Amino acid sequence: MKLYYIGESTLVQGMNKREKGTVFETLACRLLTGEGYRILERNFRSGRAEIDIVAREGKYLVFVEVKARASRSCGYGAEAVNFRKQERICSAARYYMYRHHISPSVPVRFDVVSVDGGRARLVRNAFGYSSAQGAAFFG
């Protein structure tokens, strides 16, 4: 497992939420490309949901959520991807596939990049995808 480091959390102090998100997503993209992912899109929006990064790794279409914590005392970033957030990401992923004419038979995976105290860690297959929900979306 590769870890990428951007320095102490003071690096992003004084930035607004959107600027911090861009810094952490850029760090996540560096980690992912270093692991062999091909980045397809960043910040795909679908209604209230957003997918931070859409990528390909081998045969998989991967939807990546980036979560950051300034320090581990607040828990790990990956722990913040709760069930409700997972549902929103899955919904946005279904819409992404529909909008880009991607067959529901394409293997899909949901990964999380957890940025904790300036260190990025990749969690592959962080949560599952309900193919029944996807089938209903595609009709």
Secondary structure, DSSP 8 states (H G I E B T S, - for coil): ---EE---GGGGTT--HHHHHHHHHHHHHHHHHHTT-EEEEEEEEETTEEEEEEEEETTEEEEEEEEEESSGGG--GGGG--HHHHHHHHHHHHHHHHHTT--TTS-EEEEEEEEETTEEEEEEEEE---HHHHHHHH-
